Amino acid sequence: MTHIVRFIGLLLLNASSLR
């Protein structure tokens, strides 16, 4: 289930970049 955590981290990073 580590890939899920990584995916969430990537989404968070993308959201921060969009902002």
N, C-alpha and C positions, 0 to 999 in steps of 0.2 A: 504493500500500500504506500510505498515511498514515492512512486511515480505520481500518485495523486497529490501529495504534498508539494512536489516540484511543480506540478501543473498549476496549483493554486498560487504558488510563488510567482510563476511566470505571469499569470493573469494579473496579480497585484502590481507587478513591475510594469506591465503594459498599461494598466489603468493610471499609474503614476505618470508614465510618459505622456499619455493622452492629456492629462491635466496640465 
